[in-house]
Amino acid sequence: MAVIAERAFTSRATLQRVEAGDPAVSIGIYAAVLLALGLLSGLQDVADAAHDTVGQSLAAAALPQRVRLPHGKGKGDHG
């Protein structure tokens, strides 16, 4: 634990908070710990919208619904 904390330029106490998933720890510290562990490449997946199925569902639900005009009231109807 001391070696990882040293390589991540943080304290052992902060490293323990990272292990516990403390949301108050900055993302920079999480990135430094991932780098020290050789796992930094996995960080790009965290912000990849392709992996966020809940976010995609919410975004799709927020899209405007298609509006259908009553028959005979569309473009080109001049009468």
LOFI-513805 format. One line per 4 residues: number of its first residue (from 1); for each residue x, y, z of N, C-alpha, C, O, CB. Coordinates in Angstrom, 1 decimal. Glycine has a CB too. Layout:
NUM> X Y Z X Y Z X Y Z X Y Z X Y Z | ...
end
This chain:
1> 0.8 -1.2 0.0 0.0 0.0 0.0 0.9 1.3 0.0 0.6 2.2 -0.7 -0.9 0.0 1.2 | 1.9 1.2 0.7 2.8 2.4 0.8 3.5 2.7 -0.5 3.7 3.8 -0.9 3.9 2.2 1.9 | 3.8 1.6 -1.3 4.5 1.8 -2.6 3.5 2.4 -3.6 3.9 3.4 -4.3 5.0 0.5 -3.1 | 2.3 1.9 -3.6 1.3 2.5 -4.5 1.0 3.9 -4.1 0.9 4.8 -5.0 0.0 1.7 -4.5
5> 0.8 4.2 -2.9 0.6 5.6 -2.4 1.7 6.5 -2.9 1.5 7.7 -3.3 0.4 5.7 -0.9 | 3.0 6.1 -2.7 4.1 6.9 -3.1 4.1 7.1 -4.6 4.4 8.2 -5.1 5.4 6.2 -2.7 | 3.9 6.0 -5.4 3.8 6.2 -6.9 2.7 7.1 -7.3 2.8 7.7 -8.4 3.7 4.8 -7.5 | 1.6 7.1 -6.6 0.5 8.0 -6.9 0.6 9.4 -6.3 -0.3 10.2 -6.5 -0.8 7.3 -6.5
9> 1.7 9.6 -5.6 1.9 11.0 -5.0 0.8 11.3 -4.1 0.4 12.5 -4.1 2.1 12.0 -6.1 | 0.4 10.4 -3.3 -0.7 10.6 -2.3 -0.3 9.9 -1.0 0.7 9.2 -0.9 -2.0 10.2 -2.8 | -1.2 10.1 0.0 -0.9 9.5 1.3 -1.6 8.1 1.4 -2.5 7.8 0.6 -1.4 10.4 2.4 | -1.2 7.3 2.3 -1.9 6.1 2.5 -3.3 6.3 2.9 -4.2 5.5 2.6 -1.1 5.2 3.6
13> -3.6 7.3 3.7 -5.0 7.6 4.1 -5.9 7.9 2.9 -7.0 7.4 2.8 -5.0 8.8 5.1 | -5.3 8.7 2.0 -6.1 9.0 0.8 -6.3 7.7 -0.1 -7.3 7.5 -0.7 -5.4 10.1 -0.1 | -5.2 6.9 -0.1 -5.3 5.6 -0.9 -6.4 4.7 -0.3 -7.1 4.1 -1.0 -4.0 4.9 -0.9 | -6.5 4.7 1.0 -7.6 4.0 1.7 -9.0 4.5 1.3 -9.9 3.8 1.1 -7.4 4.0 3.2
17> -9.1 5.8 1.2 -10.3 6.5 0.8 -10.7 6.1 -0.6 -11.8 5.9 -1.0 -10.3 8.0 1.0 | -9.6 6.0 -1.5 -9.9 5.6 -2.9 -10.4 4.1 -2.9 -11.3 3.8 -3.6 -8.5 5.7 -3.7 | -9.7 3.3 -2.1 -10.2 1.9 -2.0 -11.6 1.7 -1.5 -12.3 0.8 -1.9 -9.3 1.1 -1.1 | -12.0 2.7 -0.7 -13.4 2.6 -0.1 -14.4 3.3 -1.1 -15.6 3.2 -0.9 -13.4 3.4 1.2
21> -13.9 3.9 -2.2 -14.8 4.5 -3.2 -15.3 5.9 -2.7 -16.4 6.3 -3.1 -15.9 3.7 -3.4 | -14.5 6.6 -1.9 -15.0 7.9 -1.4 -15.1 8.9 -2.5 -14.2 9.2 -3.2 -13.9 8.4 -0.3 | -16.4 9.4 -2.7 -16.6 10.4 -3.8 -16.0 11.7 -3.6 -15.9 12.5 -4.5 -18.1 10.5 -4.0 | -15.5 12.0 -2.4 -14.9 13.3 -2.1 -13.4 13.3 -2.6 -12.8 14.4 -2.6 -14.9 13.6 -0.6
25> -12.8 12.2 -2.9 -11.5 12.1 -3.5 -11.5 12.6 -4.9 -12.4 12.2 -5.7 -10.9 10.7 -3.3 | -10.6 13.5 -5.3 -10.6 14.0 -6.6 -10.3 13.0 -7.7 -9.7 12.0 -7.4 -9.6 15.2 -6.8 | -10.9 13.2 -8.9 -10.7 12.3 -10.0 -9.2 12.2 -10.4 -8.7 11.2 -10.9 -11.5 12.7 -11.2 | -8.4 13.3 -10.1 -7.0 13.2 -10.4 -6.3 12.2 -9.5 -5.4 11.6 -10.0 -6.4 14.6 -10.1
29> -6.7 12.1 -8.3 -6.1 11.1 -7.4 -6.5 9.7 -7.9 -5.6 8.8 -7.9 -6.6 11.3 -5.9 | -7.7 9.5 -8.2 -8.1 8.2 -8.8 -7.3 7.9 -10.0 -6.8 6.7 -10.2 -9.6 8.2 -9.2 | -7.1 8.8 -10.9 -6.3 8.6 -12.1 -4.8 8.3 -11.7 -4.2 7.4 -12.4 -6.3 9.9 -13.0 | -4.2 9.0 -10.8 -2.9 8.7 -10.3 -2.7 7.3 -9.8 -1.7 6.6 -10.0 -2.4 9.8 -9.3
33> -3.7 6.9 -9.0 -3.7 5.5 -8.5 -3.8 4.5 -9.6 -3.1 3.5 -9.6 -4.8 5.3 -7.4 | -4.7 4.7 -10.5 -4.8 3.8 -11.7 -3.5 3.8 -12.5 -3.1 2.7 -12.9 -6.0 4.3 -12.6 | -2.9 4.9 -12.7 -1.6 4.9 -13.3 -0.5 4.1 -12.6 0.2 3.4 -13.2 -1.1 6.4 -13.5 | -0.5 4.3 -11.3 0.5 3.6 -10.4 0.2 2.0 -10.5 1.1 1.3 -10.4 0.4 4.0 -9.0
37> -1.0 1.6 -10.7 -1.4 0.2 -10.8 -1.3 -0.3 -12.2 -1.5 -1.5 -12.5 -2.8 0.0 -10.3 | -1.0 0.6 -13.2 -1.0 0.2 -14.6 -2.3 0.0 -15.2 -2.5 -0.8 -16.2 -0.2 -1.1 -14.7 | -3.3 0.6 -14.7 -4.7 0.4 -15.1 -5.3 1.7 -15.7 -6.5 1.8 -15.9 -5.6 0.0 -14.0 | -4.5 2.7 -16.0 -5.0 4.0 -16.5 -5.8 3.9 -17.8 -6.8 4.7 -18.0 -3.9 5.0 -16.7
41> -5.5 2.9 -18.6 -6.2 2.8 -19.9 -7.7 2.5 -19.7 -8.5 2.9 -20.6 -5.6 1.7 -20.8 | -8.1 1.9 -18.6 -9.5 1.7 -18.3 -10.3 2.9 -18.0 -11.5 2.9 -18.0 -9.6 0.7 -17.2 | -9.6 4.0 -17.7 -10.3 5.2 -17.3 -11.1 5.8 -18.4 -12.2 6.4 -18.2 -9.4 6.2 -16.8 | -10.7 5.6 -19.7 -11.4 6.1 -20.8 -12.8 5.5 -21.0 -13.7 6.1 -21.5 -10.6 5.9 -22.1
45> -13.0 4.3 -20.5 -14.3 3.7 -20.6 -15.3 4.3 -19.6 -16.5 4.2 -19.8 -14.2 2.2 -20.2 | -14.9 5.0 -18.6 -15.8 5.6 -17.6 -16.6 6.6 -18.2 -17.8 6.7 -17.9 -15.0 6.1 -16.4 | -16.0 7.4 -19.1 -16.8 8.6 -19.7 -17.3 8.2 -21.1 -17.8 9.1 -21.8 -15.9 9.8 -19.8 | -17.2 7.0 -21.5 -17.6 6.6 -22.9 -19.1 6.4 -22.9 -19.6 5.5 -22.3 -16.9 5.3 -23.4
49> -19.8 7.3 -23.6 -21.3 7.2 -23.7 -21.8 5.9 -24.3 -22.9 5.5 -24.0 -21.8 8.4 -24.6 | -21.0 5.2 -25.0 -21.4 3.9 -25.6 -21.6 2.9 -24.5 -22.3 1.9 -24.7 -20.3 3.4 -26.6 | -21.0 3.1 -23.3 -21.1 2.1 -22.2 -22.2 2.6 -21.2 -22.5 1.9 -20.3 -19.8 2.0 -21.5 | -22.8 3.7 -21.5 -23.8 4.2 -20.5 -25.2 4.0 -21.1 -25.9 4.8 -21.7 -23.6 5.7 -20.3
53> -25.7 2.8 -20.8 -27.1 2.4 -21.3 -28.2 3.2 -20.7 -29.2 3.5 -21.3 -27.3 0.9 -21.2 | -28.0 3.5 -19.4 -29.0 4.3 -18.7 -29.1 5.7 -19.3 -30.2 6.2 -19.6 -28.8 4.3 -17.2 | -27.9 6.3 -19.5 -27.9 7.6 -20.1 -28.4 7.7 -21.5 -29.1 8.6 -21.9 -26.4 8.1 -20.1 | -28.2 6.6 -22.3 -28.7 6.6 -23.6 -30.2 6.5 -23.6 -30.9 7.1 -24.4 -28.1 5.4 -24.4
57> -30.8 5.7 -22.6 -32.2 5.5 -22.5 -32.9 6.9 -22.1 -33.9 7.2 -22.7 -32.6 4.5 -21.5 | -32.2 7.6 -21.2 -32.8 8.9 -20.8 -32.7 9.9 -21.9 -33.6 10.7 -22.1 -32.0 9.4 -19.6 | -31.6 9.9 -22.7 -31.5 10.8 -23.8 -32.5 10.5 -24.9 -33.1 11.4 -25.4 -30.1 10.7 -24.4 | -32.8 9.2 -25.1 -33.7 8.9 -26.1 -35.1 9.2 -25.7 -36.0 9.7 -26.5 -33.7 7.3 -26.4
61> -35.4 9.1 -24.4 -36.8 9.5 -23.9 -37.0 11.0 -24.0 -38.1 11.4 -24.0 -36.9 9.0 -22.5 | -35.9 11.8 -23.9 -36.0 13.2 -23.9 -36.1 13.8 -25.3 -36.4 15.0 -25.5 -34.8 13.8 -23.2 | -35.9 13.0 -26.3 -36.0 13.4 -27.7 -37.5 13.8 -28.0 -38.4 13.2 -27.5 -35.6 12.4 -28.7 | -37.7 14.9 -28.8 -39.0 15.3 -29.2 -39.7 14.1 -30.0 -39.1 13.5 -30.8 -39.0 16.6 -30.0
65> -41.0 14.0 -29.7 -41.8 13.0 -30.4 -42.2 13.5 -31.7 -42.3 14.7 -31.9 -43.0 12.6 -29.5 | -42.3 12.6 -32.7 -42.7 13.0 -34.0 -44.2 13.5 -34.0 -45.1 12.8 -33.4 -42.6 11.8 -35.0 | -44.4 14.6 -34.6 -45.8 15.2 -34.6 -46.4 14.9 -36.0 -45.8 15.1 -37.0 -45.7 16.7 -34.3 | -47.5 14.3 -36.0 -48.3 14.0 -37.2 -49.4 15.0 -37.3 -50.3 15.1 -36.5 -48.8 12.5 -37.2
69> -49.4 15.7 -38.5 -50.5 16.7 -38.7 -51.7 15.9 -39.2 -51.6 14.8 -39.8 -50.0 17.7 -39.8 | -52.9 16.5 -38.9 -54.1 15.8 -39.4 -54.0 15.7 -40.9 -53.4 16.6 -41.6 -55.4 16.6 -39.0 | -54.6 14.7 -41.5 -54.6 14.5 -42.9 -55.1 15.7 -43.7 -56.2 16.2 -43.3 -55.4 13.2 -43.3 | -54.4 16.1 -44.7 -54.9 17.2 -45.5 -54.4 18.6 -45.0 -54.7 19.6 -45.6 -56.4 17.3 -45.5
73> -53.6 18.6 -43.9 -53.1 19.9 -43.4 -51.6 20.0 -43.6 -50.9 20.9 -42.9 -53.4 20.0 -41.9 | -51.0 19.2 -44.4 -49.5 19.2 -44.6 -49.1 20.2 -45.6 -49.8 21.0 -46.1 -49.1 17.8 -45.0 | -47.8 20.2 -45.9 -47.2 21.1 -46.9 -47.8 20.8 -48.3 -48.1 19.7 -48.6 -45.6 20.9 -47.0 | -47.9 21.9 -49.0 -48.4 21.8 -50.3 -50.0 21.7 -50.4 -50.6 21.7 -51.5 -47.9 20.5 -51.0
77> -50.6 21.7 -49.2 -52.1 21.8 -49.2 -52.5 23.2 -49.1 -52.4 23.8 -48.1 -52.6 21.0 -48.0 | -53.0 23.7 -50.3 -53.3 25.2 -50.4 -54.8 25.4 -50.3 -55.3 26.4 -50.8 -52.8 25.8 -51.6 | -55.5 24.4 -49.8 -57.0 24.6 -49.9 -57.7 24.4 -48.7 -58.9 24.5 -48.7 -57.5 23.8 -50.9
end
